[in-house]
Amino acid sequence: MLSSFGPMVPDKAKALFAAGLKRDYEGMIRLQHYFRDLGAVLFGPLRGETRIDGAYDKILVRLGGFEAMPLRLLSPYHGFSEAQYQACKQRLQQHYPDGVI
């Protein structure tokens, strides 16, 4: 799991950590599937893009409530565009209309 998911779904991130401490394998697998599905919803259309992990992390942190997070990266790297971020945000709202739970 990317720690960048933490600001967006802090309760789920803490639950995964706690499940690991308790060796609750069933809970860990259930939460791992949750994070896998959430990542697929957000980043599925971006999978063909060649970006470093930091580009994805910035989208996650911004979706987690830090709207001031810039999407740009220092050269030679390329971040995602504002339009790509807005599309991720729209997919999140479409698939999780009551917020990420």
C-alpha positions in Angstrom: 0.0 0.0 0.0 1.2 3.5 -0.8 1.5 5.6 2.4 0.1 8.4 0.2 -3.3 6.9 0.5 -3.2 7.8 4.2 -4.5 11.4 4.0 -7.3 10.3 1.7 -8.5 7.3 3.7 -6.7 7.5 7.1 -9.1 5.1 8.9 -8.4 2.4 6.3 -4.6 3.0 6.4 -4.6 2.7 10.2 -6.9 -0.4 10.0 -4.4 -2.1 7.6 -1.5 -1.4 9.9 -3.4 -2.6 12.9 -4.4 -5.8 11.1 -0.8 -6.4 10.3 0.2 -6.0 13.9 -2.5 -8.5 15.0 -1.6 -10.9 12.1 -5.2 -10.6 11.0 -4.6 -12.0 7.5 -8.2 -12.0 6.5 -8.5 -8.4 7.4 -5.3 -7.5 5.7 -6.4 -9.2 2.5 -9.8 -7.5 2.6 -8.1 -4.1 3.1 -5.6 -4.8 0.4 -8.4 -5.5 -2.0 -10.0 -2.2 -1.0 -6.8 -0.3 -1.8 -6.3 -2.2 -5.0 -9.9 -1.3 -6.2 -9.5 2.3 -5.1 -6.2 2.6 -7.0 -7.8 1.0 -10.1 -10.7 3.5 -10.0 -8.4 6.5 -9.7 -5.5 5.5 -11.9 -6.9 3.0 -14.3 -7.1 5.4 -17.2 -3.6 6.7 -16.4 -1.9 3.3 -16.5 -0.4 3.9 -19.9 1.4 7.1 -18.7 5.0 6.9 -17.9 5.3 8.8 -14.6 7.4 8.3 -11.5 5.6 7.3 -8.3 5.8 10.9 -7.0 3.4 12.0 -9.7 0.8 9.6 -8.5 1.5 10.5 -4.8 0.8 14.1 -5.5 -2.7 13.3 -6.9 -3.4 11.1 -3.8 -2.3 13.8 -1.4 -4.3 16.4 -3.2 -7.4 14.2 -3.2 -6.8 13.7 0.5 -7.6 17.4 1.1 -4.4 19.2 0.5 -5.7 21.2 -2.6 -2.6 23.4 -2.6 -0.4 20.4 -3.6 1.2 21.3 -7.0 1.1 18.6 -9.6 4.4 19.6 -11.3 7.7 17.8 -10.8 11.2 19.0 -11.3 12.9 18.3 -14.6 13.4 15.8 -16.1 10.2 14.4 -14.6 6.7 15.1 -15.7 3.7 15.3 -13.4 0.1 14.9 -14.4 -2.0 17.8 -15.8 -4.8 19.6 -14.0 -7.2 17.9 -16.4 -5.9 14.5 -15.5 -6.3 15.3 -11.8 -9.8 16.6 -12.3 -10.7 13.4 -14.1 -9.3 11.3 -11.2 -11.4 13.5 -8.8 -14.5 13.0 -10.9 -14.0 9.2 -11.0 -13.6 9.3 -7.2 -16.8 11.2 -6.8 -18.6 9.0 -9.2 -17.5 5.7 -7.6 -17.6 6.9 -4.0 -20.4 9.5 -4.0 -20.5 9.5 -0.2 -16.7 9.9 0.2 -14.1 7.3 0.3 -15.1 4.9 3.0 
